[in-house]
Amino acid sequence: MPVTDTPTLANPRDHTLPPRSLLKGQQTRATILEAALGLASHMGLEGLSIGALAEVTKMSKSGVFAHFGSREELQICVVREYHAKFEEEVFVPAMREPRGLPRLRALFDLWVRCVSVEIDSGCIYISGAVEFDDRPGPVRDALVSMVQTWQQALERAIDIAIDEGHLRADTEPAQLLFEVHGLILALHHDARFLRTPGAVERARVAFQRVLGHYTCQVAPASIPAPTARKRKAAAPLSDSAQE
């Protein structure tokens, strides 16, 4: 939509409600996208097809096609939808925590919680990487962009923890990020593939050990504990901004 069509206080005509047909179309698209996300979580992005989605939503193939235009566009929209939900469930709540180590811990804890919920379905970031690691194209590009955005946000959180004096000054953010991401991959493998009991707790214990290597030797009271207090709304994950 052109910028000039975006509702603004300076343009009263933009305050009119969209036509009912437009609202219905948006609702239908959202319903299709939700169903597509469910299918992709269980079957992978490659398991998505206009036909399968039409069957699940009880719509015609032409009806589904009209909202996305192609299977590739459907896959990309699913990637973006997954990223938006991930931001809402992991990034935004973590940004309410104090800067530094409490925030970094919250990011990891919420990430683990997200993976543990997805044990019976699957993480699209991880399954998508397996499906598209050697397949150049727009879908792979979308996946890479979303994963890199999340990793940049994590690396920024590590940088802040160093600046706050919670992590050692010689901590290499990229190395710590690599180790933390490795724990999530191990958790997904053991919990989803091997069905190993206690995998979630092992991931949390391993994270504490990793932090122990990088954490400054300070009194526990000097590092605020995570809190549920409501704070200033966080910037979007796409901005990688962490106050």
N, C-alpha and C positions, 0 to 999 in steps of 0.2 A: 504494500500500500504506500502511495507517495507520502512524503513527510507532511505535505500541506493538508492531507486528509486526516491526520492524527488529531483527536480532540484536544483543544487548547482553550484556555480562558479568553484568549485574544480573538477567538473565532467562534462566536455563539452558535453558528449553524452546526458546528461539529458536535453539539450537545444533543442533537436529535438522536433518537434510538435507531439502530440499524433496522432495515426491513425485516419482517418476520421470517421471510424466506432465507435471508442471510444468517439469522440466528439459528434457524433449523439446520442449515447446511453446516454451520460450525459445530453444532451439537452432534450431528451425524458423523462428522469427521473425527471428533474427539472420541466417540464411541468406537469407531473403527480402529483408531490408533490405540486405544486401551486394549482392545482384543488382539491387535497385532503385537503389542508388547508382551501380552501373556503367551502368545504362540512362540514368539522369538525367545522368551525366557526358557521355555521347555524344549524347543526344537532347534534353536539357533537362528541366526538371521537368514541362513541359507534355506531353512525350513519354511520361510515365509513365501507365500504365493498369493496372488489375487484370488485364485480359486479356493484355497483353503480358508482364506479370510472371509470370502463371501459365504462359505458354508457355515462358519462359526457365527457370523453376524446375521445370518438369514437374509442376506441381501443378494442381489444379482451381481455377477462379475462386472457388468458394465457400470453398475452403481458404485462399486468399490473403486473401479478404475478411474471413474470421473473425479474422485477426490485426490488421487495421487498421480495418475498418469502413467506410471510404470512401476514395476517391481523394485527397481533400484531406488526410485524416489521414496517408495514406501519404507524400504530398509533404512534409508538415511533419516527419515522422519522418526522411526522407531529409536534409532541411536540418540537423536536429539531429545526425544521424550524421556528416555531412560536417564540421560544426563540431567535433565531438569528435575526428575524425581530424586536422583542421587543428591543433587544440590540441596533440595528441600529437606531430605532426611539426614544428611551427614554434615554438609558444610555450614548451613545456616545455624543449626543448634550449637555447633562447636564455636561459632563466632561470638556466642554470648558469654563464653568463658574468658577469664583474664588472659592477657597477652602472655606469651611465652609457653612454658611447660604445661600449665593446665589446659591451654588451648590445643597444644599438640597431642596431649593425652586424649582429649575429647575427640579430636579428629580420628585417631586410631580406634578408640573404643566404639564410636558410632559406625565406623567402617566395618569393624568386626561384627557388630550387631547386624548391619545390613547384609553381610555375607552369610551370617548364620541363618537369617530369615530366608535367604535365597538357596539354601542347601537343596531343597526339593525342586527348585526350578533352575536357577543358574544365573551367574553374573554375565551380562552381555559384554562388558568390557573384556572379561577373560575369555569367554567362549568366542567372542568376535575376533579376538587376537589370534586364536587358533585357526579360525575359518579364513581369515583374510591376511595372515601374516605375509604370504607370498603372492597376493593377488592385488596388483595395483588397480586403482580406480576410485571413483567418488565415495563408495561405501567405506573402503579402507581409509581414505583421507578423513572422512567424518569421524571414524573411530579413533584414529590417531590424534586428531585435534582435541576430542573430548578427553582422552586419557592424558594427553600432555597438559591440558588445562588443569586437570585435577592434580597432577604431579607438581606443576608449578605452584599451585596453592599450598601443597604440603611443604615444598621446599621453602616457600616464603615463611610458613609457620616455623620451620626449623631456624631460618635466619633470625626471626624475631626472638626465638628462645635463646639464641646465642647473644643477641644484642641485650636481652634482659639479664644476662649473666646466669641463666639457668643451665645452659649447656656450655661446655668448655670452649674457649675462644679458638682453639685449633680444630674444632669440629668441621668436617667437610660436609656441607649440606647434601651434596649429590650422593655421597657414600651412605650417609644415614638414611636418605630416601630409598636407596637401593635395598638396604637391609630391611627396612620396614615393609616395602612392597613385596620383598621375598617372603616375609611372614604371611602376608595375605594370600599369596599364591600357594604356599604350603598348606594353609588352612583350607582353602578351597579344594585342593587336591585330596587331602586326608578326610575332610568332612563329607564332601560330595562323592568322590570316586571310591575311596576305601571305606567310607562310613566308619571311621575310627572314632570310638567314644572319647570324649574329653578333648577333642581337637580345638575347640574354641578356647578353653581354659589354657591349653598349651600355648596358643598364639599369644594370649595375654601375658603369660609368664615370660615367654621369649621376648616380648616387647619390653618388659621391665628390665630384663637382663641387658638388652641392647641399650636402653636408656642409661643403665647403670655405668656402662662404659664411657658414655659421653657427658653424663651429668656432673656439674661442679659439686664439690664437696661443701655443701651449705646445709645449715640447719633446716629440717623439714618445715618449720614454722615460717621460714622466709619465702617459701614458695606457696602461693595461695592454692587451696584445694579447689577442684572444679565445683561450680555452683550452678543452681538452676535459676538464679536471679535473672530477671529480664533486663537486657541491655539494649543499647542502640542497635537498630537493624543493620545486619551486615551487608556489604556490597555483594553483588552477584558473583558466583564462582567464576564466571567468565572473565571477570576483571582481575581475579587472583588478588583481590584487595583484602587485607586482614588487619585493618586499623593499625 
